[in-house]
Amino acid sequence: MTAPHARYRRAVAIPAGMAMATALAFLPNTTATAADEAPAAVSADATTPLSYVVNVKSGHGTSAYVKKAVGKAGGTIVTSYDQIGVIVVHSSNPDFAKTVRKVRGVQSAGATRTKPLPAATTGDLGTPKALSAAEVAEAEAPAGQDPLQPQQWDLPAIKADKAHEKSLGSKKVTVAVIDTGVDDTHPDIAPNFDRKASVNCVSGKPDTADGAWRPGASESPHGTHVAGEIAAAKNGVGMTGVAPGVKVSGIKVSNPDGFFYTEAVVCGFVWAAEHGVDVTNNSYYTDPWYFNCGDDPDQKALLDAVGRASRYAEKKGAVNVAAAGNENYDLSADEITDPSSPNDTTPGDRTVDPSECLDIPTQLPGVVTVASTGAKGIKSSFSNYGLGVADIAAPGGDSTAYQKPEAPATSGLILGTLPGGKWGYMAGTSMASPHVAGVAALIKSTHPYASPALVKALLYAEADATPCTDPYDIDADGKIDAVCEGSKNRNGFYGWGIADALDAVTK
């Protein structure tokens, strides 16, 4: 069951009752195992530069030598992250990467896109189902709840409502939303927003201008929705986040066309690492390749760069949480057909081995990979899965026709904040990941000195073990839609289980 739209990936907007999730990212149905199977990259010419990452040994010595060689090869350095050995470069030389790879000290180098700057415009993304002003005004909740909380079936699904009776989380903990930008003026986000940990990284270089982290009027509300799911304040207004007492920051890495390019993602992780972030949420895949294969020199460079950046963030104390994807792929399969890469020019079918060709940052070592569940507590129709790949599961919503919540909730989607002081429904593993990020923030609040490794160990140990759903026929048409492998304690649909917010604040 693959959503047939191209977009930046991990979000799905499903109108209530719609049978199929619509991915807001590029669909990964591929399996490119050899560089010559991948679609040909678009070469730069003398007037249209491409963006590159050049990876060297960390430290100033090697970097300084390589920087001179970059200039000789026709490159202009945008910025350099010497602490992880990643240099961001623009060049109009079509042979730039090939030339630089031969330079002493260069470990890998490659184009971060297949379309010369600026990136091509893609089709519009799925639109969230926004609540009307009347619906918001008429919302009523029991004492002690925010007005829209009765519509949030996802909170009791992970026992967050019970957790809030014990703790809302610590203001000393910050979750960074590495995404399309966050509207910090929203009344549910403003009380918990961490400006010092917020930035615009779209160019690959930090832009610290006030408000640079906000989405533009025509840009996706995705990051704002995610931020509210994590830390919407318990303030008598709107909805309640999973960890309504922690801080949330916005690290904008998506360009106006909705692409998450490597240089921006690297910048985002490094910024989080150096600004005291405790958890990062990553509800996207790094464009333009859904899967990045190490036998392709360009894709290898992207794997190296983002891998270095994510490891650096973890080394500095951050737990990195990422969405598993929305294409109902078995990421533990021997082969996957990817029809969507490269998504910034002309994609073409390729076959990849997902153990060799990785979705980044989702499949990078150390990253918490989150699958999605619906209101009935089973795998969402769209959620990717895979034994040994999916680490944990959490509510991401599903078609209300497939998984209808119990009253008073009416939608099987996930409620979140939208720019401009609004609220609305979305669904996807994009929505599942922030639930886990919120639970990780509660664990960090309970155990302030816990290392990322310990936070992850507690996250998995405290998860509610959930057995495979077998048979899995989500649309009841008599056909099996996915096959789950593994035991109750760890399997391909739910990993170690469904995240548990109550245990996070009591154990």
N, C-alpha and C positions, 0 to 999 in steps of 0.2 A: 504494500500500500504506500505508494510514493506520491508525495505532493508534487505536481508538475509545474511549479512556478519557479522562476529564478529570482533570487534575492539574497540578502546577506545572511542569512541562515537560521539562526536557532530560534526564531520566534515563530509561533503559529497563531494566526488570528482566526478563530472559528466562530462564525455566527451561530447562535444557539440552534441546535437541531441539524446543523450541517454534518454530513456523514464523513467527510474527509478533512483532515487537518491541512491547513495551507501553510507551508513553510515560508518563513520570511528570510530564507537564505538559500544558498544554492544547493540544489539537490545533489547528494552524493551517491550516485548509483554506479560507481566505477570500480575498475580494478586495473590500474595501469601498473604493470610490473616491470616494464622496460621503458627507457627514455624514448626509444623510437616509436612507442605506441602512443605517446602523449601528443595532443595537438601541437602544432608548431607555434612557437612564440612569435609575437609581432616584434620585429626589430625596430630599433630607433633609427631615425635618419639624422641628418645634420642639423635639423631645426626642431625636432621633437624629442626631448630627453626622456629617458626611462629612469626609474628609481632603483637603486641597488643596495644590498647589504654586503659588506666585505668583512669577513670574520677572521680575526687574528688571535694570537695568544694574548690573554689579558695582561695589562700593564702598559706603561708609557713607551718603553723602549722599542718593542716591535711595532707598535702602533705608529710611532713617529716616522719610522723608516717607510712603512707602507703608505702613509699619507702622502709622502713625496711621490711615490710611484703612482698613486691614484691620480695626482695632478698630471703627471707625464702621460698617463693613459687617456687623458681627456675627461677626467672626472672632477666634479665640484663637491667638496665635502659639506653636507648639511649639518651634521653633528657627529660626535664620536662618543661612544660609551666605553671608555677605556677600562672601566672596572669589569666589564664582561667581554671586551675585545670585539665589539661590533661597531662598524663605521657605516653611517648612512651616506650614500652618494647619489648625485644626479649626473647623468652623462648622456650625450648625444652620439657617442661613439658606438656603433653597432657591435664592435668587437671588444667593448670595454671589459665585460666579465671574463671573456676568454683570455684577454691580455693580463688582467690582474691576477687571475688564478695561477699564473706562472711566476709571480713575484715571490721572492723568498719571504717567508713568514705568513703568507696568506693561506689559511686553512680551508676556506671555501668562500665563494662569491657568486652572487646571482641576482637576477632581476626580481623585484618584488611584485611585479605586475606584467601583463602582456600587452597593455595598452599604454602608449605614451601619455605623459601628463598633459592635461588633467584626465582623470578616468572617465570612461564612457558612462552615460546615464543609463540606468536600468529601469525596468517597469516598476510601477508603484507597488508598495508592499501592502499586505493585508491590514485592514483598518480595525483598530480595537472597537469593541462595542461599548461606546461611551454611555454612561448614565446621564439622563436628562436632569436639568435643574430641579424639576418637579419630583423626580425619583429620589434625588438626594434630600430634598426638603421634607419629603414624606417618610423618610427612613426613621424607624424607631427601634430601639434596642433595650434589653433589660438593663437595670442599674449596673454600673461598673463597666459597661461595654461602650465602644464608640458606635455612632449611629449605624454605620454600614457593616458592622461586624457580623450580624446575623446572616449576611450573604456570603461570609467567608467560611465555607465548609472546610477549606484547607487547613484552618488553624486547629480545630479539634482533631483533624486527621493525623496531625503530628503531635497532638496534646499541647499545643502552644497556649491554648486558653488556660489550661491548668498550670502550665509553667509560669504564666504571668501572675498567678496568685502568689508565687514564690519569689520571682525576680523578673524584671523587665530587661535585664542586661546592664552592663556598665558603660558609663560615658567615656571611660578610658579605652574602650575598644572601638576600633574603626573598621568598617567594611568598605572597600573601594569597589565601585561599580564601573568596571572597565567596559565601556559600551558606547552608545550613541549620544551620550550627554545626559545630564540630570538637571531638571528645573528645580533649583534650590529655593525658589520663591513659593513653591507649593505649600499650603498651610500644614500638610501632614509631613512634609520633609524638612521645612525650615528649622523647626526646633532641634533637629538632630544632625544638621548638616555640618560637615567638617571642611571648611574652606581651605585650610592650609594643606590638606591632602588632596585637593582638587586641581585639575589642570586640563588643558587642551593639548593632546599629543598627535593630532591628525597629521601634521607635517613630518612627524618623526622627531621633532624637537619640542620641548615643553613651552607652551604659551601660557604664562601665568596672569594674563590680563584678567581683571575682575569679570566674572561671568563667562569667561571663555569656555567653560565646561558645559554651558547650557546648549540644548539643541536649538537650531534655528526654527523659525515658524513652519518651514516646509520639510523639516527633518523628522525622522522617526521618533515617536514617543517611547520607544522600547526601553531605553535606559532609565527614564523616569518611572516607568511602570515597575521595573525591577527594583529600583531604590525603595519604592513604597512597600513592596512585598517584604523587603528585608527589615526596614526600620521606620515605617510610618508611625508617628508618635501616638501614644495613647493619651490623647488630649481633648477628648470630647468632640472631635471633628472627624468626619469621614470614616476611614478604616483604621485597622491596627496591623502593624508589621509583626513578623515572627519574633524580632528582637527590638521592641519599641523603645528600649532605653539605651541602645548603643548609637554610635555615630555612623554616618554614611557619607562617603565622598563620591564625587563624579570625576572619572578620568575618561575624557572623550577621545575615542580612537577611530570613530567611524566618520568618513568624509561625507559631504552633502549627498553623494549618490548612494550612500549606504555601504560602502566597501570598508572592510577592516584589513588594511594592508600591514605587512610585516613591520615596517619601520615605526608605525604608530603603536602596534601592539608591544614591540620591544620598549618603546618609550614609556608606555603605560605600566608595564611590570617594573621597570627601573624606578620610575617615579614612586610607585607604591612601596618599593623596597626601601627607598630613602626618606620616606615621610611617615614612618611609624604605622603603616597599615598592618592590621592583624589578619584580615581575610580579604581575598579578592574574588569577585564574582565575574565569570567569563561566559556569557550567554551568546556565543558567536563562534564562527570558525574563521581562521585567517585566510583571506582571499589572496590570489584568485583560484587556488587549488583546494578542492574539498579534501583530498588526500595528497600528502606530499611524500614523494618517493625518493629515497636516498640515492637511487641510481641515476637520477636526473640532477645535473650540477646546479641548476637554478633552485629546484625544490630542496635539495640538500642544504643549500645556504639558508633557506628560510627555516628549515627544521633546526639547524644549528643556532640561528639567531634567536628565535623564540624560545628554544630550549634553554639557552644560556640565560635569557632574561627571566624565565619562570623559575629556574633553579636559584638565581640570585635573589629573587623576591622571597623564596622559601628560606634561603640561608639567612636572610635578614629578619625572619620571623613571621612571614605571611603564609597562611594556608590558602592554596589556590584551588578554587572550586569551579568546575566547568560543566556546561550542558552537554548531554550525549548526542543530541541531534534528532531531527524530526522526520526521518525517512523510513522508519520501521526496518532499518538495517540490522542484521546480525553482525556486529563488529568483531565477532570471533570466527566468522566464516572464512573459508579458504580464499574465496573470491567475492568481490562486489563489483557490480557494473556502475560506473560513475558517468552520468551523461552531462554533468554540469560544469566541468572544468576545461579550460580556464573560464571563469564566469565574467571576466571583464572584456572579453573579445568574443570569440566564437567557440563555444564548448563543443566537444565531441565525445562520443562514447569511448571509454577505455576500461580495461579490466585491471583491478588492483587487488593486491593481497593486503588486507587491513592490518596485518601484523608487521608489514614492512613499509607500507605507505600510510602515513599517519594523518589523522585529523588533528590539527593543532589550534589551541593548546590542549584540547580534550584528551588526546591519547598520550600526552607527554608523561614521562615518569614523574611520580610525585603528585600529579594533579588528581583531585577528587572528581571522578566522572559520575554525573548524576542522570539517572533515568527518570521518566515521568510516570506518575499514576493519576488516575481519575477519581471521581467522587465515590466510586464503588471500591476503591482501594486496589485496583488491578492496573497492569501496564496500560498506559494510554495508547490509543490506536496507532499513533504516529511515532511513538518513542523508539529510538534506537536502543539496542540492548546487546548483550554478549557476555558469556561466562568468562570471567577474568578481566573484562573490560569495564562493565558497569560496576561501580563500587558501592552505590547506595541509591535509594529511590526516594522521591518526595512528590507531593502534589504539583502537577503541571497542568491539570485540567484535561478535558476531552470533550468531544461532542456530547451535548446534553442527551441526545438520542441514544448514545451508547452507555453513558454513565451519568445518570440523573441523581443529583444530591437530595438528601432528605430536607424537608421543610424545616425552617423557613427559607433556606437557600433555594434559589430558582434556576441558577445557571450552573452548568458543569464546567464552566471556564473559571479562570482565576481573576479575582478583583485586584486592581492595582491603581496607583496614582497616574494621572496623565498631566502633561504640561497645561499651564493656565488654570490651575486650581480645580481640575476635574478628576473624575474617577471612571474606570471602565474595565471591561473584561478582555483578557487575552488568554491564549493557551499555548503550550509548547514546553519542551525541555528547558527553554529559556526561562520559564516560570518555575520549573522544578528546582533548578540550580540555586536561585536566591533563597528558597526555603532551607536548603542545606547550608548555604552561607550564613543564614540567620541562626541556625542551630549551632554551627561552629562558633559564631560570635558569642552565643550564650555559654558554650563550654569554656571559651577563653575568659569570659566574665567570671565564671565560677572558679576557674583555675588560672589566675592571671599570669603565673610564671610558667605555664605549660608551653613546651616547644611545639612547633608545627607538627612534628611527628607524634607527640603525645595527644594533641588535639584531634588528629586524624584517627589515632588508635581508639580514643574515647568515642568519637563519632561513630565508628563502625561497631564497637563493642556495645554501645547503648542503643543501636538501631534495633527495631522490632523485626526479628527474623520472619520472613514471609515466604511461604513455599511457592513453587512454580504454579502458574495458572495453566492447567492442562486438562482438556484441550483449550487453546486460546482462539476463540472464534468471536472476536469483538463485535462484528456486525451481524452475527447470527444468520449467516447465509449458508451455513453448512460446510464452509471451507476453513481450514486452519490458516490463521493469519500470521502466526509466528510460533516457533518452537523454543521452549525454555529448557535449558540444561542446567543441572546442578542440584544441590540439596536444599533443604529448607534454610540452612544457615548461610549458604552462599550460592547464588544462582545467576543466570544470565539476565533475568527480568529485573530483579530487585537488589542484586549485589548482596551486601551484608544485611539488607533489610530496609525498612522504611524509617526515615529519620525520626528521632524522638526528642522533642524539645523539653519535656518534663524531666527526663533523665539528665538532660544537659545542665539543668539548674539544681538537681538534687543529688547527683552522684559525683 
